[in-house]
Amino acid sequence: MPSFQTRLKITGLKPGNAPEAVMAAAVEALGTRHHVESNQLQIAGGVPELNLRFLVEATEFIGENNQARESAAMMRDAVERVAVTGALLVLRRSRGRWAPV
């Protein structure tokens, strides 16, 4: 199964939400469609960034990429209920490297 990764900048927390709610929302949303292999919070350029790796059911290359992008957008929508987001990046693992989709 192809492996994908999302990177989502978090620029703020919405009032009344705990910081842990951000990752919980991301994992829950992405997990409804795919197996989430790992999740972590990184600081990139002083800005928090969610990094989630997930598997997409193998079909055909373009369809897999589309499915990954749609799922990442759905995950972002869920996170935006508890936080303010920035840039979203979707990457695909190919020959040992991560490349933008």
Stockholm file with secondary structure:
# STOCKHOLM 1.0

chainA/1-101         MPSFQTRLKITGLKPGNAPEAVMAAAVEALGTRHHVESNQLQIAGGVPELNLRFLVEATEFIGENNQARESAAMMRDAVERVAVTGALLVLRRSRGRWAPV
#=GR chainA/1-101 SS CCEEEEEEEEEEECTTCCTHHHHHHHHHHHHTTSEEEEEEEEEETTEEEEEEEEECCCSCHHHHHHHHHHHHHHHHHHHTTTEEEEEEEEEEEETTEEEEC
#=GC SS_cons         CCEEEEEEEEEEECTTCCTHHHHHHHHHHHHTTSEEEEEEEEEETTEEEEEEEEECCCSCHHHHHHHHHHHHHHHHHHHTTTEEEEEEEEEEEETTEEEEC
//
